[in-house]
Amino acid sequence: MPTLKHISTEHSNLYHPRIVVDHTQPMGTRPYRVDTDRFIKIPYVARAHYAPSIEHPAGSSEYSHKHKNFSVLQQHIIFWDRDRDGVIWPRDTFVGFRDLGFNVVFSLFAVFVINICFSLPTRLAHSYFPDPFFRVYVSSIHKDKHGSDSGVYDTEGRFVPCRFEDIFAKYSSKQSSTAPGETLSLREIMHLMHGQRVAVDPYGWSAAAFEWGTTWLLLQENGCIDKEDLRKLYDGSLFYEIREKRKTKEGWRKGWGLGGDGFVGGVKILPFSF
């Protein structure tokens, strides 16, 4: 039986990954990042409690250590579990979005989307009956993972580093010859949602549109979302930063204008909040 040492050069390329083939056009426009393992050890293995990137291999170390008993997906949502009772009530959702600067109308819309649409899957881990108060359960939030998403969270709520890096390798246009871009424009987010869309999944399409749309409204600066802001959004640490910045005179100076701080396109034009 031949060993790798005796295999001819002609066949040795079978042992190297080929990421593009001629007859599948999207492969040519959506490449993987192939050097992630230079910066993050075994990047294809999901992390349970922290969210690393190439620029920040330890993730948000202080934050993740504080919440080390929560999965990354749980860390993403515990900002809304204000009293730490393990459930997110509709009022918690409303107050949390207001704390992030969203206006009353959008915050009410978020309550409808999140508590009406995402309560049942988390409830089924605890009971066969729907929650009459439409609460979202933190312990079983992984049940809310849906199709047509980015794949950065796995089905247990862990964070997959290579999937996060591939978002920018595949969809960011601001790339050099040696590295993917580090921002996403609204158009690129639209391409991402289209590229990740799976067949016969209207629920997943709608959920992805709400999630990415809200992310852009909250984070965009000069029309783009920054990679590090997105990483901290995935692990939830950014929400606390935004709330604290909104308490200062400077405020949170990103976002598009659906926030309640009088900003439009990242520029404060109103002297009051609404």
Steps between C-alpha positions, in 0.01 A plus 500: 500500500663831394573765760481875451875500453471283187205672337601682182492877473221465248267364768632690801260789440222270618628564851470878472165678520359630176257779572394597146374293207428631152133407472375656825510876450437613862820328616705747299338800667469358853840363605580361842772655712774236493747641753277521809693221672812718501333725756240279673570143602262248337264777381249249366424382857222702661576694821255454784543825694710748304502647150849530347602668178833528321552844651380391847584130550393515865168665417358744755703336775370692802139471388519133404673410826226674696237300311699180449207281605288633214533401136596774253141507373374538858755777556356666190155531660555530877512878463120474473470274804518801727413329828690177418196281556574294190212633292459804279156655538351727230568796730865394527527503121342844476720655771813338355442647155426837653828475694675447166344820368222366279183704489168392647348377174797283407529366857135390490561336163798315652278372780259357243772332295707363788245403763218393268715317246788367712328406826354163402820314400669591829183413695484148353815408692298554819138426412278376219276803545578846359597766749193720562728798566719440190818483704830393342698247706873566523597141584353367175570793266690262269157368399448833322778437250336516158584428140646753257726647769875564490593174672722683750303344786475122493187311600601508868572873508879483471707740286680365190803727431559397138137567413531852639817565299337360187226764516758764412698280261185424303308825509720799587616683189763710679775243468871520433704239315595341834199535729119520488326825577393594851170675428161413353284747311123471479531363146748240620266399781229452240739277304577309820133436573446389140806276507402330826137454406374142483196373310145507636596692815287816525536500881880493474504764225284732709698441819830566320361820348390627842830406667731644235281803443498581871876444516559749219268758655687471830862477382550664162753778471555668164272237350692198629512264798842451659627145551589546866161654577337197339715256699405674825137493395520123457625454857274773640770717657424785261151552639639594841752736336223675308285542809789652695598732215142624472525617861789731411491835327661352190237227464504214251591662170434209268179378346271639237231697677230264620653539841355733756801730539426748224758353260449465127770317308738519795465877537307651793252747355237518775561641848274241663426129508170336405 
